[in-house]
Amino acid sequence: MDKAAADKRIKELREALRHHNYRYYILSQPEITDFEYDILMNELQALEKEFPAFSDVNSPSQRVGSDLNREFLQVAHKYPMLSLSNTYTEEEVLEFDARVRKLIGDDFEYVAELKYDGVAIGLSYENSSLVQAVTRGDGLRGDVVTDNVRTIRSIPLVLRGKDHPQSFEIRGEIFMSHEGFGRLNEQRQAAGEDVFANPRNATAGTLKLQNSSLVAKRPLDCFLYHMLGENLPFSSHFENLTAAREWGFKIPGYIRKFENIQDLFTYIRDWEERRKGLPFDIDGIVIKVNRYDRQEQLGFTAKSPRWAIAYKFKAEQAVSRLLSVDFQVGRTGAVTPVANLEPVQLAGTIVKRASLHNADQIKLLDIRLGDEVYVEKGGDIIPKIVGINLASRDGDSAAFVFIDSCPECGTQLVRTEGEAAHYCPNEYGCPPQIRGRIEHFISRKAMDIGTAEATIEQLFNVGLIQDAGDLYSLRKEDLLRLERFAEKSASNLIDSIDNSRDVPFERVLFALGIRYVGETVAKKLARHFSSVDRLRSADYEALVAADEVGERIAESIIQFFNDPKSRHLMDKLEFAGLQFSMDPEQAKTGNKLEGLTFVISGSFETHSRDELKQLIEANGGKNAGSISSRTDYLLGGEGIGPSKLKKVETLDIPIISEDEFLVMIRP
């Protein structure tokens, strides 16, 4: 693949993954299986590694997805809630085992446990009492759902016994049993309400209810499986969970320790057969290195620990019939075909739709209307078609013809050579593309305007907004005439729009949605040019002189500001009073820590860990998740882990306090 083709494919993959992250984490309405998602992610990671010029810190490969809900207070996790890398074969588990042994030798043991299909939760305890419950969110920040979690009877509010740490966090999975889920749906059906599709969706929806008395009536349960803290009683994962069971936590009895990889495979195969008999859903096995010092030796990648992995069970299959195909248009204009199927029972849910991906996939499978198709599902999400029963095909069936015009606006579709997707080029006239740009503009890391996708669609459909600039012309009386808007909700939206006028220039720049200008590039541009006027008037040479701005980004910026519709939008936003400049002194990027790598450990008096990380990056330094020979300083607070102390001593890495660090960056 040449550089141009790689650039285009990386763009497609990033857009697809961002879409699926949103559907999964924000809406709890996923469209593809975990296996399909991992294939897309693996392809993106491979291309980014092969073509490092296209790297972007805002790529889905660098982060993970988010279930944040604006109706709840959000807080930063003291310890990031990272996702696990997935494997699907025993060969991949053996490769993981080989990597572990190469780094730490053979003196270790594994712990294996079931992978529960629910909603991840972090529970914080102080002086034996539950003080906070936080959802996973985007891994760095989550929703505070303490009041709702207090209603779950299997979660102790006050711990039993003694000898537990004064302060610690324990993590697990909130879920519904099959029996409880069935009972809940029966009650909803009897009351004339919509039933839930599966236990996970029911659990996620319940945790986001605003009335905790309603949550108390739902059959939620919770398994705990991971402890974090500076003063845990034991130096290993399994032993701490055993102790936690004595404190009143519901620690699953399915956890096992293994020294032999073949015994571990026996455990995996056993549960792949027995899982259908469990009273709750699982979708795999989690494998962890037991001892904490070994975990620290292995460290982390940008998105997952190197000391743990998830083995995902093979997806279930069913047979259905293809009735019709719908076509959906995404924010970038990509057109995705979706199959409508005869309803079929699969993995505990009724399946009616399946992703077809693109014209190439349809042609590869030779899918035709009326075909009997094999559908596969790797979790409680919309499956994919994996094959056709040719023996049952009608002899008069005709090959499927992909549409040639946009189903939303009628524009002739285009397909660039070497790309899989068809695109609608009507960027400024195609409704889903327009709505998508507005949704990006209001997102949390951009203008952070507190409203939902459905509200944007409603405002667009009634003609109140045609671009992001129209948001600032909305009046409360306009909103009160619409469905779902009352006095309070209308006031909240108008207030949130007004408050966005104070959002700093770098986030306004990101919100504009200039192609290739992600969050980090927007910060670099804002600090380099300090105003939109200087950025708008910059020529190609001036743009590529800015940090992290290459040929592709420079050309995209020039194209954006030369477009009449973009200029019209900018006029609206400038008239609305958005921050289109920043203090030149503030814009100066510090370089006092350039070339230095820091690891942060412990708790601090005047700054949170996130604040310290931001200060490091703002002054040109780098943050690392684990100590290695490339670490320059350990920024240590109260309660540094003993294994970290031992490692910095071994590697002769200096430890600096918060005060010493602040002296390093002092002007």
C-alpha positions in Angstrom: 0.0 0.0 0.0 1.4 3.4 -1.0 1.3 6.4 1.3 -1.8 8.0 -0.3 -3.8 4.8 0.0 -2.7 4.4 3.6 -3.7 7.9 4.4 -7.2 7.3 3.0 -7.6 3.9 4.7 -6.5 5.3 8.1 -9.1 8.1 7.8 -11.8 5.5 7.1 -10.8 3.3 10.0 -10.6 6.2 12.5 -14.0 7.5 11.5 -15.5 4.0 11.7 -14.0 3.3 15.1 -15.1 6.7 16.5 -18.6 6.0 15.3 -18.7 2.6 16.9 -17.2 3.9 20.1 -20.0 6.4 20.3 -22.7 3.8 19.6 -21.2 1.5 22.2 -20.2 3.8 25.0 -22.6 6.7 24.7 -25.8 5.3 23.3 -25.3 1.6 24.5 -26.6 0.7 21.0 -23.6 -1.0 19.3 -23.8 -2.0 15.7 -20.9 -4.5 15.2 -19.4 -7.3 17.2 -16.4 -7.1 19.4 -14.5 -9.3 16.9 -15.3 -6.9 14.0 -14.3 -4.0 16.1 -11.0 -5.6 17.0 -10.3 -6.4 13.3 -10.8 -2.7 12.4 -8.6 -1.6 15.4 -5.8 -4.1 14.5 -5.8 -2.9 10.9 -5.6 0.8 12.1 -2.7 0.0 14.5 -0.8 -1.9 11.9 -1.1 1.0 9.4 -0.2 3.6 11.9 2.9 1.6 12.8 3.8 1.2 9.1 3.1 4.8 8.3 4.2 6.8 11.4 3.8 10.1 9.5 0.0 9.8 9.9 0.1 9.3 13.7 -2.4 11.3 15.7 -2.7 11.3 19.5 -6.5 11.6 19.0 -6.7 8.4 17.0 -9.1 5.7 18.4 -6.0 3.5 18.7 -4.7 5.9 21.4 -7.6 5.9 23.4 -10.4 4.2 24.2 -14.1 4.9 24.1 -16.5 6.8 26.7 -20.0 6.2 28.4 -20.1 9.6 30.0 -23.6 11.0 30.6 -24.0 14.7 31.1 -26.7 14.3 33.7 -24.1 13.0 36.2 -21.1 14.6 37.8 -17.9 13.4 36.2 -14.7 12.8 38.1 -11.2 11.7 37.2 -10.2 8.2 38.1 -7.3 8.1 40.5 -6.1 5.0 38.6 -7.0 4.9 34.9 -9.5 2.3 34.0 -7.8 0.8 31.0 -9.3 -1.7 28.6 -7.8 -5.2 28.0 -6.3 -6.4 24.7 -8.4 -9.2 23.2 -7.4 -12.6 21.9 -9.5 -15.2 20.1 -7.3 -18.2 19.7 -5.0 -20.3 21.9 -2.1 -19.4 19.7 -2.6 -15.8 20.6 -2.6 -16.7 24.3 0.6 -18.5 23.8 2.1 -15.4 22.1 1.0 -13.4 25.1 2.6 -15.9 27.4 5.9 -15.8 25.4 6.0 -12.0 25.7 5.4 -12.1 29.4 8.2 -14.8 29.9 10.6 -12.8 27.7 10.2 -9.8 30.0 10.0 -11.3 33.5 11.2 -14.9 33.2 9.3 -18.0 34.4 8.9 -17.1 38.1 5.3 -16.1 38.1 1.7 -17.5 38.1 -1.5 -16.6 36.3 -4.9 -15.9 37.6 -7.9 -16.7 35.4 -11.4 -15.4 35.9 -14.6 -15.2 33.9 -15.2 -12.1 31.8 -18.6 -10.8 32.9 -20.8 -9.0 30.3 -22.1 -6.0 32.3 -21.1 -2.5 33.2 -17.7 -1.8 34.8 -17.7 0.1 38.1 -15.0 1.4 40.5 -16.0 1.5 44.2 -13.9 3.7 46.6 -13.8 2.9 50.3 -12.6 5.2 53.1 -12.4 4.0 56.8 -14.5 0.9 55.9 -17.3 2.8 54.2 -18.4 3.2 50.6 -17.7 6.8 49.6 -18.0 6.8 45.8 -19.0 4.7 42.8 -17.8 5.7 39.4 -18.4 4.2 36.0 -15.6 3.5 33.5 -16.4 6.4 31.3 -13.5 7.0 28.9 -11.0 5.3 31.1 -9.8 8.6 32.6 -13.0 10.1 33.8 -16.4 8.5 34.7 -19.9 9.2 36.0 -20.5 9.4 39.7 -23.4 6.9 40.3 -22.9 6.4 44.1 -26.6 6.9 45.0 -27.7 4.3 42.4 -25.0 1.8 43.4 -25.9 2.1 47.1 -29.2 0.4 46.2 -27.4 -2.8 45.0 -27.7 -5.3 47.9 -24.6 -7.3 47.0 -22.4 -4.2 47.4 -21.4 -3.6 51.1 -21.9 -0.1 52.4 -19.8 -0.9 55.5 -17.1 -3.5 55.4 -17.1 -6.6 57.7 -14.2 -7.5 60.0 -10.9 -5.6 60.4 -7.5 -5.2 58.9 -8.7 -3.7 55.6 -6.8 -0.7 54.2 -7.9 2.8 55.3 -8.4 3.8 51.7 -8.6 1.7 48.6 -10.6 1.1 45.4 -12.2 -2.2 44.3 -13.5 -2.7 40.7 -15.9 -5.1 39.2 -18.9 -5.5 37.0 -22.6 -4.7 37.6 -24.9 -7.0 35.8 -28.4 -8.6 35.7 -29.0 -12.4 36.0 -31.0 -14.1 33.3 -33.8 -14.6 35.8 -33.8 -11.0 36.9 -33.7 -9.7 33.4 -36.6 -11.9 32.3 -38.6 -10.8 35.3 -37.9 -7.1 34.6 -39.0 -7.4 30.9 -42.2 -9.2 32.0 -43.0 -6.3 34.3 -42.3 -3.7 31.6 -44.3 -5.6 29.0 -47.3 -5.8 31.4 -47.0 -2.0 32.0 -47.0 -1.3 28.2 -43.3 -0.2 28.2 -40.6 -1.2 25.8 -38.6 -4.2 26.8 -34.8 -4.2 27.0 -32.8 -6.0 24.3 -30.4 -7.8 26.6 -29.2 -7.8 30.2 -26.2 -5.5 29.6 -28.4 -2.8 28.0 -30.8 -3.1 30.9 -28.0 -2.7 33.4 -26.5 0.3 31.6 -29.9 2.0 31.3 -30.6 1.4 35.0 -27.4 2.9 36.3 -28.2 6.1 34.4 -31.6 6.6 35.9 -31.8 9.8 37.9 -34.2 8.4 40.5 -32.3 5.9 42.8 -35.6 4.6 44.2 -36.4 3.2 40.7 -32.9 1.7 40.6 -33.6 -0.1 43.8 -36.5 -1.9 42.1 -34.2 -3.3 39.4 -32.5 -6.7 39.9 -28.9 -5.4 39.7 -26.0 -7.5 41.1 -22.2 -7.0 41.2 -19.1 -9.2 41.1 -15.8 -7.6 42.3 -12.5 -8.7 40.8 -9.7 -6.1 41.0 -8.2 -4.1 44.0 -6.2 -0.9 43.9 -4.5 1.1 46.6 -1.2 2.0 48.1 -1.4 -0.2 51.2 -3.1 -3.4 50.2 -2.6 -6.3 52.7 -1.0 -8.7 50.1 1.4 -8.2 47.2 -0.6 -10.3 44.8 -4.0 -10.0 43.0 -5.5 -13.4 44.1 -4.6 -13.1 47.7 -6.1 -9.6 48.0 -9.4 -10.8 46.5 -9.5 -13.7 48.9 -9.1 -11.2 51.8 -11.8 -8.9 50.2 -14.3 -11.8 50.3 -13.9 -11.8 54.0 -14.7 -8.1 54.1 -18.1 -8.7 52.6 -17.4 -8.3 48.9 -19.0 -10.6 46.3 -15.9 -12.1 44.9 -16.7 -14.7 42.3 -15.8 -18.3 43.1 -14.7 -19.0 39.6 -11.2 -17.4 40.0 -8.3 -19.9 39.7 -4.5 -19.7 39.9 -2.3 -21.5 37.3 1.4 -22.1 36.9 1.0 -24.3 33.9 -0.3 -22.8 30.6 -1.9 -26.1 29.6 -4.0 -26.2 32.8 -5.1 -22.6 31.9 -6.2 -23.8 28.5 -8.2 -26.6 30.2 -10.0 -23.9 32.3 -10.7 -21.9 29.2 -12.1 -24.9 27.2 -14.2 -26.0 30.2 -15.9 -22.6 30.6 -16.5 -22.3 26.8 -18.7 -25.4 27.2 -20.2 -24.6 30.6 -21.0 -20.9 30.0 -24.5 -21.6 28.6 -25.4 -23.0 32.0 -24.4 -19.9 34.0 -27.2 -17.7 35.4 -25.6 -14.6 33.9 -23.7 -13.6 30.7 -20.0 -14.0 30.1 -18.1 -13.5 26.8 -14.7 -14.8 27.7 -11.9 -15.4 30.2 -9.5 -12.7 31.7 -6.0 -13.8 32.3 -3.7 -11.8 34.6 -0.2 -12.1 36.1 -0.8 -12.5 39.8 2.0 -10.7 41.6 2.0 -6.9 41.6 5.8 -6.5 41.3 5.6 -8.6 38.1 2.8 -6.5 36.8 4.9 -3.4 37.4 7.8 -5.0 35.5 5.5 -5.6 32.6 3.9 -2.2 32.6 1.4 -0.8 30.2 0.9 0.2 26.6 -1.0 3.4 25.8 -4.4 1.6 26.1 -4.0 -1.6 28.0 -1.8 -3.4 30.6 0.9 -5.8 29.4 0.2 -8.1 32.3 -3.4 -9.0 31.4 -5.4 -10.2 28.4 -8.9 -11.2 27.5 -9.6 -14.4 25.7 -13.0 -14.0 23.8 -15.2 -17.0 23.2 -16.1 -17.9 19.6 -19.2 -16.1 18.4 -22.5 -17.9 18.1 -24.3 -18.4 14.8 -27.9 -18.6 13.5 -29.7 -18.8 10.2 -32.0 -16.1 8.9 -33.2 -14.6 5.6 -32.2 -11.3 4.0 -35.3 -9.2 3.5 -33.9 -5.9 2.4 -30.9 -3.5 2.7 -30.9 0.0 4.1 -28.1 2.5 3.5 -26.9 4.9 6.3 -24.8 8.0 5.7 -22.1 9.0 8.2 -20.7 12.3 9.2 -17.9 12.1 6.6 -20.4 11.0 3.9 -19.4 7.3 4.0 -22.4 5.1 3.0 -22.8 1.9 5.0 -25.3 -0.9 4.0 -27.3 -2.6 6.7 -29.2 -5.8 6.2 -32.7 -6.3 7.4 -33.3 -9.9 8.4 -36.2 -12.2 9.4 -36.1 -12.1 13.3 -34.0 -14.9 14.7 -32.9 -15.9 18.2 -29.1 -15.5 18.7 -27.1 -15.3 21.9 -30.1 -14.6 24.0 -31.6 -11.8 21.9 -33.7 -11.4 18.8 -31.6 -10.3 15.8 -33.3 -8.2 13.0 -30.3 -6.3 11.5 -26.7 -7.0 10.5 -23.9 -4.9 9.1 -22.8 -5.4 5.5 -19.9 -2.9 5.7 -19.5 -2.0 2.0 -20.0 -3.0 -1.6 -16.8 -5.2 -1.6 -18.2 -7.3 1.3 -21.5 -7.7 -0.5 -19.7 -8.8 -3.7 -17.3 -11.1 -1.8 -20.2 -13.0 -0.2 -22.4 -12.6 -3.3 -25.3 -11.7 -1.1 -28.7 -11.5 -2.7 -32.2 -10.4 -1.5 -34.1 -13.5 -0.3 -30.9 -15.5 0.5 -30.8 -17.7 3.6 -27.8 -16.3 5.5 -25.6 -17.3 8.4 -25.3 -14.5 11.0 -22.8 -14.4 13.8 -22.7 -12.5 17.0 -19.8 -12.0 19.4 -21.8 -10.3 22.2 -25.1 -8.6 22.7 -24.7 -6.4 19.6 -25.8 -6.2 16.0 -24.1 -9.1 14.2 -22.6 -9.6 10.8 -23.5 -11.9 7.9 -20.7 -14.5 7.5 -22.0 -16.7 4.8 -24.8 -17.8 2.4 -26.7 -21.1 2.2 -26.3 -21.4 -1.6 -28.3 -24.7 -1.6 -31.5 -22.9 -0.6 -31.0 -19.9 -3.1 -33.8 -19.2 -5.5 -32.6 -19.9 -9.0 -34.2 -16.6 -10.2 -32.3 -14.4 -7.8 -30.3 -11.5 -9.2 -26.9 -10.1 -8.0 -27.3 -7.3 -5.6 -26.7 -3.8 -7.1 -25.2 -1.2 -4.8 -27.0 2.2 -4.9 -25.4 4.9 -7.0 -26.9 8.0 -5.3 -27.1 9.2 -1.7 -30.2 7.9 0.1 -30.4 11.1 2.1 -29.9 13.9 -0.5 -29.9 12.1 -3.9 -26.3 13.2 -4.9 -24.4 10.8 -7.1 -22.0 8.8 -4.9 -18.3 8.6 -5.5 -15.8 5.9 -4.8 -12.1 6.7 -4.9 -9.9 4.0 -6.4 -8.4 1.8 -3.6 -11.1 2.7 -1.1 -13.8 0.3 0.1 -16.5 2.9 0.9 -18.8 4.9 -1.3 -19.1 8.5 -0.3 -21.7 11.3 -0.8 -19.7 14.4 -1.9 -22.5 16.8 -0.9 -20.7 17.9 2.2 -22.7 21.0 2.9 -26.1 19.8 1.6 -26.5 16.3 3.0 -28.4 16.3 6.3 -26.5 13.6 8.2 -23.2 15.2 7.3 -24.4 18.6 8.5 -25.8 17.1 11.7 -22.5 15.2 12.3 -20.4 18.4 12.1 -22.7 20.1 14.6 -22.5 17.1 16.9 -18.7 17.3 16.8 -18.9 21.1 17.6 -20.9 20.5 20.8 -18.9 17.5 22.0 -17.3 17.5 25.4 -13.7 18.1 24.2 -14.8 20.8 21.9 -17.5 23.4 22.9 -19.0 21.1 25.6 -22.6 22.2 25.0 -24.9 20.1 27.1 -27.4 18.5 24.7 -28.0 15.2 22.9 -27.7 14.0 19.4 -31.5 13.6 19.2 -31.9 17.3 20.2 -29.5 18.4 17.4 -31.5 16.3 14.9 -34.8 17.9 16.2 -33.4 21.4 15.9 -32.1 20.7 12.4 -35.3 19.1 11.2 -37.5 22.0 12.2 -35.1 24.5 10.6 -33.8 26.2 13.7 -30.2 25.4 12.9 -28.3 24.7 9.6 -24.8 24.9 11.0 -23.0 25.3 14.4 -23.2 29.1 14.1 -27.0 29.0 14.3 -26.9 27.6 17.9 -26.0 31.1 19.1 -29.1 32.5 17.6 -31.5 30.2 19.4 -34.0 31.7 21.9 -35.7 30.0 24.7 -39.1 30.8 23.2 -38.0 28.9 20.1 -37.2 25.8 22.2 -40.4 25.9 24.2 -42.5 25.4 21.1 -40.8 22.0 20.5 -41.6 18.6 21.9 -39.5 17.4 24.9 -38.7 21.0 25.9 -39.9 22.4 29.2 -38.9 25.6 30.9 -35.9 24.0 32.7 -34.5 22.0 29.8 -34.8 25.0 27.5 -33.1 27.3 30.0 -30.3 24.7 30.5 -29.6 24.5 26.8 -29.5 28.3 26.3 -27.2 28.6 29.4 -24.9 25.9 28.1 -24.6 27.6 24.7 -24.0 31.0 26.4 -21.3 29.4 28.6 -19.5 28.0 25.6 -18.5 31.5 24.6 -15.9 31.3 27.3 -14.3 28.1 25.9 -10.7 28.8 25.1 -9.4 29.4 21.6 -7.7 26.0 21.2 -10.9 24.1 21.8 -12.9 26.4 19.5 -10.3 25.6 16.8 -10.8 21.9 17.4 -14.6 22.3 17.4 -14.5 23.7 13.8 -13.9 20.2 12.6 -11.1 21.0 10.2 -10.0 17.7 8.6 -6.9 16.2 10.3 -6.9 18.9 13.0 -7.4 16.9 16.2 -7.4 18.0 19.7 -3.6 18.1 20.1 -2.9 19.7 16.7 -5.5 22.4 17.6 -3.6 23.2 20.7 -0.3 23.4 18.8 -1.9 25.7 16.2 -3.5 27.9 18.8 -0.2 28.4 20.7 1.8 29.0 17.5 -0.5 31.5 15.8 -2.4 32.8 18.9 -5.4 34.0 16.8 -7.7 32.8 14.1 -6.8 35.9 12.0 -3.1 34.9 12.0 -4.0 31.3 11.3 -6.4 32.2 8.4 -3.8 34.4 6.7 -0.9 32.0 7.1 0.5 30.5 3.8 1.7 26.9 3.3 5.2 27.6 4.5 4.1 29.4 7.7 1.7 26.5 8.5 4.2 23.7 8.1 6.6 25.7 10.3 4.3 25.1 13.2 4.9 22.1 15.5 3.2 18.8 14.3 1.8 20.4 11.2 2.7 18.6 8.0 1.8 18.8 4.4 -1.6 17.2 4.7 -2.7 19.3 7.7 -1.5 22.5 6.1 -3.4 21.9 2.9 -6.5 21.0 4.8 -6.4 24.3 6.8 -5.9 26.3 3.7 -8.8 24.5 2.0 -11.1 25.1 5.0 -10.5 28.9 5.2 -10.8 29.3 1.4 -14.2 27.6 1.4 -17.0 30.2 1.2 -19.3 28.1 3.5 -16.5 27.8 6.1 -16.0 31.6 6.0 -19.7 32.1 6.5 -19.7 29.8 9.5 -16.6 31.7 10.9 -18.4 35.0 10.5 -21.4 33.7 12.6 -19.2 32.3 15.3 -17.1 35.5 15.5 -20.2 37.6 15.7 -21.5 35.3 18.5 -18.4 36.2 20.6 -16.4 33.0 20.6 -12.8 33.0 21.7 -10.9 33.4 18.4 -7.6 34.4 20.0 -5.5 33.9 23.1 -3.0 36.0 25.1 0.3 35.7 23.2 2.1 35.1 26.5 -0.3 32.3 27.3 0.3 30.9 23.8 4.0 30.5 24.3 4.7 26.8 24.7 7.2 26.0 27.5 10.1 23.8 26.8 11.7 23.6 30.3 11.0 19.8 30.4 11.7 19.0 26.7 13.3 15.6 26.3 12.4 14.5 29.9 10.1 11.6 30.7 8.2 11.5 34.1 6.3 8.8 36.0 3.8 10.0 38.6 3.0 8.0 41.7 1.2 8.7 45.0 -1.1 11.5 46.1 -0.3 15.2 46.2 -1.2 18.3 48.3 -1.9 21.0 45.7 -2.4 19.2 42.3 -4.2 16.2 41.1 -2.3 13.6 39.0 -4.1 14.8 35.8 -3.1 18.4 36.6 0.5 17.4 37.0 0.4 15.5 33.7 -0.9 18.5 32.0 1.8 20.7 33.4 4.4 18.2 32.2 3.1 18.2 28.7 2.6 22.0 28.7 6.3 22.4 29.4 7.4 19.9 26.7 7.8 16.8 28.8 6.4 13.3 28.4 4.3 11.2 30.8 4.9 7.4 31.1 2.7 4.8 32.8 5.5 2.7 34.2 9.1 3.0 35.2 11.8 2.0 32.7 15.3 2.8 31.8 13.9 5.7 29.7 12.3 7.4 32.8 14.1 10.5 33.9 12.2 11.3 37.1 9.7 9.7 39.4 7.4 12.5 40.6 6.4 11.1 43.9 3.7 12.1 46.4 2.4 10.4 49.6 2.1 6.6 49.4 4.5 5.6 46.6 4.2 1.9 46.0 7.2 -0.1 47.4 7.8 -1.9 44.1 8.1 1.5 42.4 10.6 2.6 45.0 12.6 -0.5 44.6 12.7 -0.1 40.8 13.8 3.5 40.8 16.6 2.6 43.2 17.7 -0.3 40.9 17.7 2.0 37.9 19.1 5.0 39.8 16.2 7.3 38.8 15.8 10.4 40.9 12.6 11.0 42.9 11.3 14.6 43.1 8.6 16.1 45.2 5.7 18.2 44.0 7.5 21.4 45.3 10.7 20.4 43.5 8.8 19.8 40.3 7.1 23.2 40.5 10.5 24.8 40.9 11.6 23.1 37.6 8.8 24.7 35.6 8.9 28.1 37.4 9.2 31.0 34.9 
